[in-house]
Amino acid sequence: MYPTGPAAYDRAITVFSPDGRLFQVEYAREAVKRGTTACGVTYNEGVLLAVDKSISSKLIVPRSIEKIFQIDEHIGIATSGLVADARRLIEDARIKAQRNKVAYGEPISIQALTREICDIKQAYTQYGGARPFGTALLIAGVNEQPCLFETDPSGAFTEYTATAIGTGKTDVEKIFEKDYKTNMTKKEAVELVLRGLARVAEKKLKEEYLEIITIDSKRKYQEMKKEEIAKYLKDIGDKPGKEEKSPEE
């Protein structure tokens, strides 16, 4: 008799279930779903990434929690899931970006870097004695045009104009699908991601727990100051998205 049930096929990453599933990859996706919500939005001049760190204890120093990382002057990555796994991929991304600059004398393209990182992720779904990376990444940057890619623990990647990862992915994307439009200004893009994050936040958003970066062709990678974030929070007021839920939700 052949073993039945998920438990029979989830003990090694190299074993497919009869219906073609790799359970360890699916478990890695569950780790991402339990991670902090991160958002990315492209706008007319660039792309931004935003994360609510959702710090649970007032004893934690907010700046010690890293969720968005600079890769090069034109690339940033937001993470959700296992932060330690993400840090390993961040280091690989930084090395590959610098090697490309040294070898070819030009910044690496966003798509090329995304493919390189996803090749590493895919390799860890294929060999015994290893496990998949329990993290999803939003890779954002500007070459000729703003680009935003979402990566999966399986090594798959997709380009978006606006998307989210983490525990609030579904609710945030509902707001994006409703309110996103092409050629948004930076102000409109920031207000959109703040409304999305506010919808899934357990408490009222606070600027000290928010991290927002923007990347454009002029200023390149730039972290938004807390004073500026506070101003945007004041501008959106008490309409951040929670009331936009339909009654059946």
C-alpha positions as a printed Julia matrix, in Angstrom:
249×3 Matrix{Float64}:
   0.0    0.0     0.0
   1.11   3.57   -0.71
   1.06   6.08    2.16
  -1.84   8.52    2.13
  -2.41  12.02    3.49
  -0.11  15.06    3.58
   2.08  13.61    6.35
   3.3   10.91    4.01
   4.7   13.44    1.51
   5.87  16.43    3.55
   8.97  14.91    5.13
  11.26  15.76    2.22
  11.23  18.63   -0.23
  12.07  16.25   -3.11
   8.85  14.19   -2.82
   5.77  15.12   -4.84
   2.34  14.12   -3.58
   0.16  12.14   -6.03
  -1.67  15.34   -7.02
   1.6   17.12   -7.85
   2.07  19.22   -4.71
   5.24  20.01   -2.77
   3.99  20.39    0.77
   7.16  22.0     2.11
   6.75  24.82   -0.42
   3.14  25.27    0.66
   4.24  25.4     4.3
   6.76  28.1     3.37
   3.89  30.09    1.83
   2.03  29.79    5.13
   5.03  31.34    6.9
   4.76  34.29    4.5
   1.02  34.66    5.18
   1.82  35.06    8.88
   4.42  37.75    8.22
   4.18  41.51    8.41
   2.18  43.18    5.63
   4.37  44.93    3.06
   3.11  46.97    0.09
   4.54  48.2    -3.18
   3.07  50.73   -5.62
   4.4   52.2    -8.86
   3.58  55.82   -9.66
   4.34  58.3   -12.44
   7.92  59.05  -11.41
   8.98  55.92   -9.55
   8.02  53.18   -7.14
   7.59  52.97   -3.36
   7.65  50.28   -0.7
   5.88  50.54    2.66
   5.74  48.35    5.77
   3.96  48.63    9.1
   6.34  46.92   11.5
   3.49  46.01   13.89
   5.73  46.11   16.93
   4.08  44.27   19.81
   6.15  45.56   22.72
   7.07  49.12   23.67
  10.43  47.75   24.84
  11.52  47.03   21.26
  13.58  49.69   19.51
  11.69  50.24   16.2
  14.82  50.94   14.11
  16.21  47.51   15.03
  13.41  45.82   13.08
  14.36  45.79    9.4
  11.72  45.01    6.8
  12.95  47.1     3.84
  16.52  46.85    2.57
  18.54  48.9     0.1
  20.23  46.74   -2.54
  21.69  49.42   -4.8
  21.0   53.1    -5.35
  18.12  52.16   -7.66
  16.74  48.99   -5.98
  14.98  48.24   -2.7
  13.44  45.03   -1.31
  10.61  44.62    1.21
  10.21  41.27    2.97
   7.53  39.24    4.71
   7.9   35.91    6.46
  11.07  34.65    8.14
  13.37  37.65    8.45
  16.5   35.52    8.85
  15.75  33.78    5.53
  15.17  37.17    3.9
  18.52  38.51    5.14
  20.35  35.68    3.39
  18.64  36.54    0.09
  19.29  40.26    0.64
  23.03  39.59    0.93
  22.96  37.55   -2.28
  21.07  40.36   -4.04
  23.6   42.99   -2.93
  26.53  40.9    -4.12
  24.94  40.21   -7.5
  24.14  43.91   -7.98
  27.72  44.93   -7.26
  29.22  42.19   -9.43
  27.06  43.33  -12.35
  28.25  46.92  -11.89
  31.9   45.85  -11.8
  31.62  43.43  -14.72
  29.47  45.5   -17.08
  29.88  49.06  -15.81
  26.14  49.62  -15.42
  23.43  49.04  -12.78
  21.74  45.65  -12.84
  18.22  45.59  -14.26
  15.38  44.91  -11.83
  14.15  41.91  -13.81
  17.64  40.36  -14.02
  18.15  40.66  -10.26
  14.68  39.23   -9.59
  15.44  36.25  -11.82
  18.78  35.65  -10.07
  17.17  35.68   -6.61
  14.32  33.43   -7.75
  16.84  30.97   -9.2
  18.3   30.65   -5.69
  14.82  30.17   -4.22
  13.95  27.53   -6.79
  17.14  25.58   -6.09
  16.08  25.19   -2.47
  12.87  23.44   -3.58
  14.8   20.77   -5.46
  17.5   19.29   -3.23
  17.33  17.02   -0.21
  18.79  18.24    3.08
  17.52  21.78    2.51
  14.21  23.58    2.93
  12.55  26.37    0.95
  13.06  29.99    2.01
  10.1   30.97    4.18
   9.95  34.5     2.81
   8.37  36.47   -0.01
  10.02  39.58   -1.43
   8.81  42.73   -3.12
  11.64  43.85   -5.39
  11.24  47.46   -6.53
  13.43  49.72   -8.6
  13.88  52.0   -11.57
  15.9   51.45  -14.73
  14.2   53.1   -17.67
  10.79  52.57  -16.05
   9.6   51.84  -12.49
   9.37  48.08  -11.84
   7.78  46.06   -9.03
   8.12  42.28   -8.74
   6.64  39.88   -6.19
   8.52  36.64   -5.52
   7.21  33.4    -4.06
   8.99  30.76   -1.92
   8.78  28.42   -4.93
  10.99  30.74   -6.99
   8.16  32.07   -9.16
   7.9   35.82   -9.72
   5.32  38.21  -11.19
   5.46  41.88  -12.11
   2.79  44.2   -10.67
   1.82  47.86  -10.74
   0.69  47.54   -7.1
   0.65  44.56   -4.75
   1.12  43.39   -1.17
   2.57  40.41    0.7
   2.09  39.1     4.21
  -0.84  38.63    6.51
  -2.97  41.44    5.07
  -2.32  40.73    1.39
  -5.92  40.03    0.36
  -7.49  43.04    2.09
  -4.81  45.47    0.93
  -5.07  44.29   -2.67
  -8.83  44.92   -2.6
  -8.11  48.59   -1.92
  -5.4   48.66   -4.6
  -7.71  47.1    -7.19
 -10.4   49.66   -6.36
  -8.32  52.83   -6.11
  -5.09  52.32   -8.06
  -4.79  54.23  -11.32
  -1.99  54.74  -13.81
   0.16  57.88  -13.6
  -0.52  58.4    -9.91
   1.5   61.11   -8.2
   3.83  60.25   -5.34
   1.38  61.81   -2.86
  -1.49  59.7    -4.18
   0.64  56.53   -4.04
   1.7   57.15   -0.44
  -1.87  57.83    0.65
  -3.0   54.64   -1.12
  -0.52  52.4     0.7
  -1.31  54.05    4.03
  -5.01  53.37    3.53
  -4.17  49.77    2.69
  -1.96  49.29    5.74
  -4.52  50.99    7.99
  -7.18  48.56    6.85
  -5.24  45.55    8.14
  -3.53  47.17   11.16
  -4.62  45.99   14.59
  -4.03  49.47   16.02
  -3.95  52.99   14.67
  -0.95  53.58   12.41
   1.97  55.42   13.99
   4.73  57.06   12.0
   7.47  55.62   14.23
   6.39  52.08   13.28
   6.03  52.79    9.56
   8.81  52.46    7.04
   8.4   53.93    3.55
  11.01  54.24    0.83
  10.76  55.75   -2.64
  12.9   55.15   -5.7
  12.87  57.42   -8.74
  15.24  58.25  -11.57
  16.35  61.54   -9.98
  16.75  60.95   -6.25
  17.16  57.19   -6.48
  16.65  55.25   -3.22
  15.37  57.51   -0.45
  13.86  56.72    2.96
  10.91  58.9     3.89
  11.35  60.9     7.08
   9.02  60.27   10.02
   7.81  63.89    9.91
   6.72  63.45    6.31
   4.96  60.17    7.11
   3.13  61.89    9.97
   1.92  64.57    7.58
   0.53  61.95    5.18
  -1.2   60.19    8.09
  -2.81  63.47    9.05
  -3.92  64.05    5.46
  -5.75  60.73    5.17
  -7.41  61.42    8.54
  -9.87  58.83    9.79
 -10.72  57.34    6.39
  -7.85  54.88    6.01
  -9.88  51.97    4.71
 -11.39  50.08    7.62
 -14.8   51.47    6.85
 -14.45  50.33    3.24
 -15.08  46.72    4.2
 -18.37  45.39    2.94
 -20.93  44.09    5.49
 -20.3   40.46    4.55
 -16.59  40.84    5.39
